């Protein structure tokens, strides 16, 4: 008689031994059910299956059969075609979200991942041993700490020039509170995004930034100046603490958000055919709302740490501006960026002679002149060429790109140029021989 071979897992073999012990009377049902983590009623069912079918009755009935939750093949084919056409360079998580939102096709992330691997649209990543960093607990209240950073990237994938996305994110909730596309990472760009943020939420307790010269004076023991940058001076006036990180990992919340934005925001703008900074900035509020609905977390405390600002918008814009001190001449004139400004004073002209004034230039490019907190009227006397700007490593590439786009003309000397006269002049030795 041919013997039948039965394949069983280790769990099923353990179950067989306990069922046989209970059936032979060497173990009580209560003890056997406890060892199998079953109720006595479930154990009696196994005993009846064992008596009827033998060891085969203890094997799972789903073995060798398709899962009841298996995705139909036609849906898999349809999903793969949509991914190839619209989302070939998306990650599985983002592709699954767009399949559900745009095509009403709900699939798990793992199902989409397996489909993309099979279609060679996604390469599974090897698990790398992560570097160990000490975790820092989130702040408890919304508005206690706002992390700020600039992310340089080809945000429009060649449809527009490369630019910088200025990012503000709340530490307690992971909520995006400010985004702005700007040509590069500059003080005026940060003034604009911080102004919009304060207008919407109020004054935070602190900003957490890197050591860029926008935020920090990096010259040790500087002999001139106040010790503050223009941004630092503005935060001091608003009563906001400015904290500097020693490394990118220290402000990991905003660094992680930058990576997410370079994936999700780029693809969202591609699907909407956004091709300029203006269109991108107009779309950002919609994206921020969608991002926060998905990724923001509730704070540990329901209290809001923001302080509502008492000043009007004009005063806030003045604080968030570049301030330069100038001394008025006897004619009540001063120069700023190679432009001469004449103060229009009625009745107290002599009191302003040789006085120090503050010239304020906001992120909109508007100029205002103040003396002891009072705004003065002026008119532009003369406008010359703008002085050459000084660039750092983050603005140099943008400046060179602007120069490279200018049309270049080949230089041709004038007809009476000394070079041409020298070329047509006979040599002295030849003249002497004749």
C-alpha positions as CSV (number, residue, x, y, z in Angstrom):
1,X,0.0,0.0,0.0
2,X,1.4,3.4,-1.1
3,X,2.0,5.8,1.8
4,X,0.7,9.3,1.6
5,X,3.0,12.2,2.4
6,X,1.4,15.2,4.2
7,X,3.3,18.5,4.4
8,X,2.7,20.4,7.6
9,X,4.1,23.6,9.1
10,X,5.8,23.7,12.5
11,X,2.6,25.2,14.0
12,X,0.5,22.5,12.5
13,X,2.8,19.8,13.9
14,X,2.5,21.3,17.4
15,X,-1.3,21.3,17.0
16,X,-1.2,17.6,15.9
17,X,0.8,16.6,19.0
18,X,-1.6,18.4,21.4
19,X,-4.7,17.1,19.7
20,X,-3.4,13.5,19.9
21,X,-2.5,14.0,23.6
22,X,-6.0,15.3,24.3
23,X,-7.6,12.4,22.4
24,X,-5.5,9.8,24.2
25,X,-6.4,11.2,27.6
26,X,-2.9,12.3,28.5
27,X,-3.9,16.0,28.5
28,X,-7.1,17.8,29.5
29,X,-9.1,19.9,27.0
30,X,-8.7,23.0,29.1
31,X,-4.9,22.6,29.2
32,X,-4.7,21.8,25.5
33,X,-6.8,24.8,24.5
34,X,-4.7,27.1,26.6
35,X,-1.4,25.9,25.0
36,X,-2.9,26.4,21.5
37,X,-4.4,29.8,22.5
38,X,-7.8,28.5,21.6
39,X,-11.1,28.1,23.4
40,X,-12.2,24.6,24.5
41,X,-15.0,24.8,21.9
42,X,-12.5,25.4,19.1
43,X,-10.4,22.5,20.4
44,X,-13.4,20.2,20.2
45,X,-13.9,21.2,16.6
46,X,-10.3,20.2,15.9
47,X,-10.8,16.9,17.6
48,X,-13.9,16.1,15.4
49,X,-11.8,17.0,12.2
50,X,-9.0,14.8,13.4
51,X,-11.4,11.9,14.0
52,X,-13.0,12.3,10.6
53,X,-10.0,13.1,8.3
54,X,-7.0,12.3,10.4
55,X,-3.9,14.7,10.4
56,X,-5.1,16.2,7.1
57,X,-8.0,17.7,9.0
58,X,-5.6,20.0,11.0
59,X,-4.1,21.5,7.8
60,X,-5.5,25.0,6.8
61,X,-8.1,24.8,4.1
62,X,-6.8,27.9,2.4
63,X,-3.6,26.2,1.4
64,X,-3.1,26.1,-2.4
65,X,-6.1,28.4,-3.0
66,X,-6.2,32.0,-4.1
67,X,-6.8,34.6,-1.4
68,X,-10.4,35.8,-1.0
69,X,-9.0,39.4,-1.0
70,X,-6.9,39.0,-4.2
71,X,-7.1,41.9,-6.6
72,X,-8.7,40.8,-9.9
73,X,-6.3,40.6,-12.8
74,X,-8.2,43.1,-14.9
75,X,-7.8,45.8,-12.2
76,X,-4.1,45.0,-11.9
77,X,-3.7,45.5,-15.7
78,X,-5.7,48.7,-15.6
79,X,-3.6,50.1,-12.7
80,X,-0.3,49.2,-14.3
81,X,-1.4,51.0,-17.5
82,X,-2.3,54.1,-15.6
83,X,0.9,54.1,-13.7
84,X,3.0,53.7,-16.9
85,X,1.1,56.6,-18.6
86,X,0.9,59.1,-15.7
87,X,2.9,58.1,-12.7
88,X,6.0,56.3,-14.0
89,X,8.4,58.2,-11.8
90,X,6.2,58.3,-8.7
91,X,6.9,56.3,-5.6
92,X,4.4,53.6,-4.7
93,X,2.8,55.6,-1.8
94,X,2.2,58.7,-4.0
95,X,1.1,56.6,-7.0
96,X,-1.5,54.8,-4.8
97,X,-2.8,58.1,-3.6
98,X,-3.2,59.5,-7.1
99,X,-4.8,56.3,-8.4
100,X,-7.5,56.7,-5.7
101,X,-8.0,60.5,-6.0
102,X,-7.9,60.8,-9.8
103,X,-9.1,57.5,-11.1
104,X,-11.2,56.1,-8.2
105,X,-9.0,53.0,-8.0
106,X,-8.3,52.1,-4.4
107,X,-5.3,49.7,-4.0
108,X,-3.0,49.2,-1.1
109,X,0.5,50.7,-1.2
110,X,2.1,47.2,-1.1
111,X,-0.1,46.1,-4.1
112,X,1.0,49.2,-6.1
113,X,4.6,48.6,-5.0
114,X,4.6,45.0,-6.3
115,X,2.9,46.0,-9.6
116,X,5.6,48.7,-10.1
117,X,8.4,46.2,-9.2
118,X,7.0,43.7,-11.7
119,X,6.7,46.4,-14.4
120,X,10.3,47.5,-13.6
121,X,9.1,51.0,-12.6
122,X,10.4,50.7,-9.1
123,X,13.5,49.2,-7.7
124,X,13.2,47.8,-4.1
125,X,15.7,49.5,-1.8
126,X,18.1,47.6,0.3
127,X,17.6,48.2,4.0
128,X,20.6,50.3,5.2
129,X,21.5,50.4,8.8
130,X,20.4,53.9,9.8
131,X,22.7,56.3,11.5
132,X,21.9,56.8,15.1
133,X,20.8,60.3,16.2
134,X,19.4,61.2,19.6
135,X,15.7,61.8,19.2
136,X,14.3,65.1,20.4
137,X,10.7,65.3,21.6
138,X,8.4,67.6,19.7
139,X,7.5,70.8,21.3
140,X,4.2,70.8,23.2
141,X,2.4,73.8,21.8
142,X,1.7,75.0,18.2
143,X,3.9,78.1,17.6
144,X,6.6,77.4,20.2
145,X,9.3,76.6,17.6
146,X,9.2,77.2,13.8
147,X,11.9,75.6,11.7
148,X,12.9,77.5,8.6
149,X,15.0,76.5,5.6
150,X,15.5,77.1,1.9
151,X,15.4,74.2,-0.6
152,X,17.2,74.7,-3.9
153,X,15.8,72.4,-6.5
154,X,14.6,72.2,-10.1
155,X,11.0,72.6,-8.9
156,X,9.5,73.1,-12.4
157,X,11.5,70.4,-14.1
158,X,12.8,72.7,-16.8
159,X,9.5,74.5,-17.4
160,X,10.9,77.5,-15.6
161,X,14.3,78.5,-14.1
162,X,15.6,76.7,-11.0
163,X,14.7,78.5,-7.9
164,X,14.5,78.2,-4.1
165,X,11.5,77.2,-2.0
166,X,11.5,78.9,1.4
167,X,9.9,76.5,4.0
168,X,8.4,77.2,7.4
169,X,7.2,74.2,9.5
170,X,5.9,74.0,13.0
171,X,7.9,71.7,15.3
172,X,5.0,70.6,17.5
173,X,2.6,69.5,14.7
174,X,4.7,69.1,11.6
175,X,2.3,71.6,10.0
176,X,3.5,73.7,7.0
177,X,2.9,77.3,8.0
178,X,4.7,79.0,5.1
179,X,6.0,78.3,1.6
180,X,7.3,80.7,-1.0
181,X,9.1,80.3,-4.3
182,X,11.9,82.9,-4.6
183,X,14.8,83.2,-7.1
184,X,17.3,82.2,-4.4
185,X,17.6,82.1,-0.6
186,X,17.7,85.8,0.3
187,X,16.8,88.0,3.2
188,X,13.9,89.7,1.3
189,X,12.4,86.3,0.5
190,X,12.5,85.3,4.2
191,X,10.9,88.7,5.1
192,X,8.1,88.0,2.7
193,X,7.3,84.5,3.9
194,X,7.6,85.4,7.5
195,X,5.3,88.4,7.0
196,X,2.6,86.2,5.4
197,X,3.0,83.7,8.3
198,X,2.7,86.3,11.0
199,X,-0.3,87.8,9.4
200,X,-2.1,84.4,9.4
201,X,-1.0,82.9,12.7
202,X,0.6,85.6,14.9
203,X,4.1,85.8,16.4
204,X,5.8,82.5,17.3
205,X,8.1,82.1,20.3
206,X,11.2,81.1,18.3
207,X,12.6,80.4,14.9
208,X,15.1,77.5,14.3
209,X,17.4,78.1,11.4
210,X,20.8,77.2,10.1
211,X,24.0,79.4,10.3
212,X,23.4,81.1,7.0
213,X,24.6,84.8,7.0
214,X,21.0,85.8,6.6
215,X,20.4,84.8,10.1
216,X,23.7,85.1,11.9
217,X,26.8,87.2,11.9
218,X,29.5,84.7,11.1
219,X,32.5,87.0,11.6
220,X,34.0,86.2,15.0
221,X,34.6,89.3,17.2
222,X,33.3,91.7,14.5
223,X,34.5,95.2,15.3
224,X,31.7,97.1,13.6
225,X,27.9,96.6,13.4
226,X,25.4,95.7,16.1
227,X,26.0,92.0,16.2
228,X,22.7,91.3,14.4
229,X,21.9,90.7,10.7
230,X,18.9,92.5,9.2
231,X,16.8,89.3,9.9
232,X,18.1,89.1,13.4
233,X,17.4,92.7,14.1
234,X,13.8,92.3,12.9
235,X,13.3,89.2,15.1
236,X,14.7,91.2,18.1
237,X,12.2,94.0,17.5
238,X,9.3,91.5,17.3
239,X,10.4,89.6,20.4
240,X,11.0,86.3,18.6
241,X,14.0,84.2,19.7
242,X,16.3,83.2,16.9
243,X,18.0,79.8,17.5
244,X,20.7,78.4,15.2
245,X,21.2,74.7,14.5
246,X,24.7,73.1,14.5
247,X,23.9,70.6,11.7
248,X,21.1,69.8,9.2
249,X,20.2,66.7,11.3
250,X,19.4,69.0,14.3
251,X,16.5,70.6,12.3
252,X,15.4,67.3,10.8
253,X,11.7,68.2,10.7
254,X,12.2,70.8,8.0
255,X,14.9,68.7,6.2
256,X,12.5,65.8,6.0
257,X,9.8,68.1,4.7
258,X,12.1,69.4,2.0
259,X,12.6,65.8,0.7
260,X,8.8,65.2,0.7
261,X,8.2,68.5,-1.1
262,X,10.8,67.7,-3.7
263,X,8.8,64.6,-4.5
264,X,5.1,65.4,-4.0
265,X,5.1,69.2,-4.9
266,X,7.1,68.7,-8.0
267,X,4.7,66.0,-9.3
268,X,1.6,67.9,-8.3
269,X,2.7,71.0,-10.3
270,X,3.6,68.8,-13.2
271,X,0.1,67.3,-13.4
272,X,-1.3,70.9,-13.2
273,X,1.1,72.2,-15.8
274,X,2.4,75.0,-13.5
275,X,5.3,76.7,-15.4
276,X,6.3,79.8,-13.4
277,X,7.1,81.0,-9.9
278,X,3.9,83.2,-10.0
279,X,1.7,80.2,-10.8
280,X,3.5,78.1,-8.3
281,X,3.1,80.6,-5.5
282,X,-0.6,80.9,-6.4
283,X,-1.0,77.1,-6.0
284,X,1.0,76.7,-2.8
285,X,-1.9,77.5,-0.4
286,X,-3.9,74.7,-1.9
287,X,-1.0,72.3,-1.6
288,X,-0.3,73.4,2.0
289,X,-3.9,72.5,3.0
290,X,-3.7,69.0,1.4
291,X,-0.2,68.4,2.9
292,X,-1.3,69.4,6.4
293,X,-4.4,67.2,6.2
294,X,-2.2,64.2,5.5
295,X,0.9,64.8,7.6
296,X,0.1,67.2,10.4
297,X,-0.2,65.8,13.9
298,X,-2.1,67.1,16.8
299,X,0.1,68.9,19.4
300,X,0.5,67.5,22.9
301,X,-1.1,70.7,24.3
302,X,-4.2,72.4,23.0
303,X,-2.8,75.8,24.0
304,X,-1.6,78.1,21.2
305,X,1.8,79.7,21.7
306,X,1.3,82.4,19.1
307,X,1.0,85.9,20.2
308,X,-1.3,88.1,18.2
309,X,0.5,91.2,16.9
310,X,-0.8,94.6,17.9
311,X,0.7,96.7,15.2
312,X,-0.9,97.3,11.8
313,X,0.4,95.8,8.6
314,X,2.4,98.9,7.7
315,X,4.4,98.7,10.9
316,X,5.0,95.0,10.4
317,X,6.3,95.5,6.9
318,X,8.6,98.3,8.2
319,X,10.1,96.0,10.8
320,X,10.5,93.2,8.2
321,X,12.6,95.4,5.9
322,X,16.3,96.2,5.3
323,X,17.3,99.1,7.5
324,X,20.2,101.3,6.6
325,X,21.4,104.4,8.5
326,X,22.3,107.6,6.6
327,X,23.2,111.1,7.6
328,X,21.4,114.0,6.0
329,X,23.4,116.8,4.4
330,X,22.8,120.5,4.9
331,X,20.5,120.2,1.8
332,X,18.6,117.4,3.5
333,X,19.9,114.9,1.0
334,X,21.1,111.3,1.4
335,X,22.2,108.6,-0.9
336,X,21.1,104.9,-1.0
337,X,22.0,102.4,-3.7
338,X,23.4,105.1,-5.9
339,X,20.1,107.1,-5.7
340,X,19.9,110.6,-4.1
341,X,16.9,111.3,-2.0
342,X,15.8,114.8,-1.0
343,X,13.7,115.2,2.1
344,X,10.6,117.4,1.7
345,X,10.4,119.1,5.1
346,X,8.1,122.0,5.9
347,X,8.8,124.2,8.9
348,X,11.6,122.1,10.5
349,X,14.2,122.0,7.8
350,X,17.1,123.2,9.9
351,X,16.4,120.7,12.7
352,X,17.1,117.8,10.2
353,X,20.4,119.0,9.0
354,X,23.2,116.5,9.8
355,X,20.7,114.2,11.5
356,X,20.8,110.4,11.2
357,X,17.8,108.8,9.4
358,X,16.8,105.2,8.7
359,X,16.2,104.2,5.1
360,X,13.8,101.1,5.0
361,X,13.5,98.9,1.9
362,X,10.8,96.2,2.2
363,X,10.5,93.0,0.2
364,X,8.2,94.7,-2.3
365,X,11.1,97.1,-3.2
366,X,9.4,100.2,-1.6
367,X,11.6,102.8,0.1
368,X,10.6,104.7,3.2
369,X,12.7,107.1,5.3
370,X,12.3,107.5,9.0
371,X,13.6,110.0,11.6
372,X,13.0,109.1,15.3
373,X,10.1,106.8,14.2
374,X,8.4,109.4,12.1
375,X,8.2,108.8,8.3
376,X,9.5,111.6,6.1
377,X,8.4,112.6,2.7
378,X,11.0,112.7,0.0
379,X,11.6,112.9,-3.7
380,X,14.3,111.3,-5.9
381,X,16.8,113.8,-7.1
382,X,19.0,111.7,-9.3
383,X,19.1,108.1,-10.4
384,X,22.3,106.5,-11.5
385,X,23.5,103.0,-12.1
386,X,23.0,100.5,-9.4
387,X,26.2,99.3,-7.5
388,X,27.5,95.9,-8.1
389,X,25.9,93.4,-5.8
390,X,27.9,91.1,-3.5
391,X,27.0,87.4,-3.8
392,X,27.6,84.4,-1.6
393,X,27.7,80.7,-2.5
394,X,23.9,80.4,-2.5
395,X,23.2,83.4,-4.8
396,X,26.3,83.1,-7.1
397,X,24.7,80.5,-9.5
398,X,21.6,82.5,-9.9
399,X,23.6,85.6,-10.8
400,X,25.7,83.7,-13.3
401,X,22.6,82.2,-14.9
402,X,21.2,85.7,-15.4
403,X,24.4,86.8,-17.1
404,X,24.5,83.7,-19.3
405,X,21.0,84.5,-20.7
406,X,22.0,88.0,-21.9
407,X,22.7,88.2,-25.7
408,X,26.4,88.6,-26.3
409,X,27.7,90.7,-29.2
410,X,31.1,90.3,-30.7
411,X,33.3,93.3,-30.0
412,X,34.4,95.3,-33.1
413,X,36.9,98.2,-32.8
414,X,35.8,101.5,-34.3
415,X,37.2,102.5,-37.7
416,X,39.5,105.2,-36.0
417,X,40.6,102.9,-33.2
418,X,44.4,103.0,-32.6
419,X,44.6,99.3,-33.3
420,X,43.4,99.8,-36.9
421,X,45.8,102.8,-37.4
422,X,48.7,100.7,-36.2
423,X,47.7,97.9,-38.5
424,X,47.7,100.2,-41.6
425,X,50.9,102.1,-40.6
426,X,54.0,101.0,-42.6
427,X,56.9,99.7,-40.7
428,X,59.8,102.0,-40.1
429,X,62.5,99.9,-41.7
430,X,60.4,99.6,-44.9
431,X,60.1,103.4,-45.1
432,X,63.8,103.9,-44.7
433,X,64.6,101.5,-47.5
434,X,62.4,103.3,-50.0
